[in-house]
Amino acid sequence: MAEILMGIVAGIVSGTGMGGGTILIFLLTFILGIEQHNAQATNLIFFIPTSIVAIIVNLKNKNIDLKLAVIITVMGILGAIIGANISLNTDVNILRKSFGIFLASIAINEIYSIIKLYKKGENTNNK
């Protein structure tokens, strides 16, 4: 049952373009206790069908700049090759800590963005 709920939550987040895989990796390692390398590999398989669905929906809504998407895709493939090789040659504990730092960085950035928006709204209301 936990796997079904994790898939639904990660799919919803993925469909919005916010990185469902990040949530999925966290859930797989934290809740199911799956090793970091396996969680990341599982995420890659999860990513294929969810991305295809999101691409179809966004193409229908004309939300994709195809020229930009091709450039980013080609560079992303090169980055994935490099990243996969780095990951395979990295100790699980270092990989897990790096992923934690990555998540913490995202959280700090989001909190900063919210505070910045709040202050901007506060300044607009005072004028």
Secondary structure, 3 states (H helix, E strand, C coil): CHHHHHHHHHHHHHHCCCCHHHHHHHHHHHCCCCCHHHHHHHHHHHHHHHHHHHHHHHHHCCCCCHHHHHHHHHHHHHHHHHHHHHHHCCCHHHHHHHHHHHHHHHHHHHHHHHHHHHHHHHHHHHC
